[in-house]
Structures are given as structure tokens and as C-alpha cells.
């Protein structure tokens, strides 16, 4: 006897791991069919992670567990599966009569290709694939020059972005009110982290908060690495555990400097879509001619935080030990790698991609190219951060340095790997020769 399939729509969680103010979830729960809430641990992504103690996987797992606990009380459950997305959807179609798949837009090239593949497959089955704007306020094609071309300079982009914002309402989508639309189940198998092939780490998920004290004073504290002067919301924006509409609405009434940082995030996403070559190459293509030294021993010293420049070493050790680095220090260590050591910015970008808990391709790529001078709206190549002067300005009491470089001021601390004035002159000569 043929089993009658349950009719459902699928809501596919990706970078939007929340019930509140979730656009595609809201649209799915407005449909006439019950909703199957799906998350896929994508093996195409997981297979690229060599470290099985990856904090990001653990973070996502903890968020899912938090969502699951809320559904369990309602006799409902997430459907969490591991595999390649296309294979997962083929299996789900064998079990359910799927009317539509709802999800939110993603803007990285690999994600765009994945979604096209899924949409094409579903089309052959007469199933709608519906994708919505959720992780940004304005998408890549919404903030453009009057001639339709994309901006590659931040300031005019941000002006148009703010003007458009003043013409639009930031209304939330009350998706959290419609969770009764999820199908009732006795139990879906909620996997263990080990089932996915990863281990528990030291990261702890907690509900993201908008700290008024930090945000209102942001411009005065954001550059001081020894204090908690930043919001630490980057990982929550990366995985969508907080709504960008909620965050921007709060920024509008609290602090324009902080709002500008949120606009930078969307600017870099727009650059990634309009200029996909930046994923592997310089935005300014003539910078490909720079003769990088790429000394592997010096790169290893940079990675381990043993360059002999305390502010650089403190930043790298903070990254290695916690998976996070203060943003001012990120600029310092990136400038040091590309200018002082003349090591290809892509080496540093890849290292950050492996380590950062808040890693986002567009921002990581954009900021590394900014530091190297080869990106859109980049720092000019002749701007070389002086680590000693940066320390005097932003860590004058050496509190940050002493926290992360325990052997600072002892005979065990290494001598500088390179002398600053020599390195600066070498960088200027190498860059000038390469781009002219």
C-alpha cells in the first residue's frame, strides 16, 4: 500500500538562524501548507574545515539546540540533516509532498551556484524555490550610480544607502508569531556534534544583545583593544542570530559611526557580487604585478605571533587562542604582513578565514585588500602602519600587549623580525615598481 505523503512547504535555514524577524520564514508560514523547518550541515562546506575543533560549527550547533528547545515545548522540531544539499532535497521529496521551498538570499559565489542548482532541480519537479532579502538592508542591485553602475568607493555608496534608508520603513517581519505552522512531529533525530564529525569547543552561544553603553560611545572606544569597546555582534550578523533590520534601526537612534560600520558590511557584499574576481584576485588588477617575497618562515612567525612587534604578536595570539581579534589590530597585523614582510595578502586572508569565528568572505576579502592597497576604496600603497606608533596611540599602557604576550619585556621575547624603516622603504619600492 502506497504511503500518503504529508504536504509541506520547506523553510531552509542558512545564515538566518533565528525565529524572530526572519523574512523567508515569515513568507513560508503565510503559505497554506504546513512548514518543515530544515537545516543542512552542508558537507561541501564542512569538508573544507581541517580543524575538527572549529568554533563556528560548534556555534551553529548551539544555536540550533537553542531553537530546538523552543520547538520541543510546542511538540515540534527542526529537521537537521547532514550531506550535500541537492542529495538532501532529493531524499526529502521521496518522503514529503513538497509544494515550495523558502529561503533567504546569500551572496557568495558558491552559495549562488548552490541555490541555482537547487532551484533548477526543484523546477523539474514543479516545486517553487522562493528566496528573499534578509541578511542586508539593501542588496547589490539596490544602491547604484544613476547610470546603473556599482559604486566602488564607500563614501558616495554610503550617502545613497542612507538616503534610500530614509525613504524606506524598517518594519520587522513577525515570523516568530507563526511557529504553529511548523509540522507536528513526535521526534526528529537531533544529532550530536560528533555525528557531524566535529568536537565541542570553548565557544558559548548567548542571545545577542544591543549594548547601549558600548554603541552610544562607540567612536570613543572602538579603537582601544584593551577594553570591551565593540559590540561583538559580528558573529551574530554572520549567522543571522540577530536581525539586521533590528540592528540598523537601533543604530539610527544611537550612533552614526556604528551605522557606518554596518554599511561597510553591505558595501563589501555588493563588491563581491559585482566584481567576483576579487574572491581570488586584486580588485585593482595591476596590483597582481607586485613581487611578493612570500618568505614561509616569516609567515610562520606572523601566524604564531612571534614577529618581535608586540602589538602584532598580541593580535595574532588573541586570534589563535580565541578565534577573534580586535578590529584595529586586524588592520595593524594585515598591514604588517603585506607591507613589512611583503607577503601576499591572500596568505593572510586564508589564515583569517580558517581562524575567525566571525569570518565572512566579503568583509575578510575587502579588508585584506584594503590593507594591501589593492582593493576598492583601499588605503594608498604608501600608507604603512607603524606598529610602534599604533601601540602608542591605542595601547599606550600596554594592557592589551601584556595580556596576550606573556613574555613581553623578558629575554624570551624575540627581536623584531625586520626593522620598520627598512621594511617601509622596501615596500614602497616594491609596490611602485610593480604597479607602474
Secondary structure, 3 states (H helix, E strand, C coil): CCCCCEEEEEEEECCCCCCCCCHHHHHHHCCCCEEEEEEEEEHHHHCCCCCCCCHHHHHHHHHHHHHHHHHHCCCECCEEEEECHHHHHHHHHHHEEEEEEEEECCCCHHHHHHHHHHHHHHHHCCCEEEEECCCCCCCCCCCECCCCCECCCHHHHHHHHHHHHHCCCCCCCCHHHHHHHECECCCCCCCCHHHHCCCCCCCCCCCCCCCHHHHHCHHHHCCCCCCCCCCCCHHHHHHCCCCHHHHHHHHHHHCHHHHHHHHHHHHHHHHHHHCHHHHCCCCCHHHHHCCCCCCHHHHHHHHHCCCCCHHHHHHHHHHHHHCCCCHHHHHHHHHHHHHHCCCCHHHHHHHHHHHCCCCCHHHHHHHHHHHHCCCCCCCCCCCCCCHHHHHHHHCCCCHHHHHHCCCCCCCCCCCCCCCHHHHHHHHHHHHHHHHC
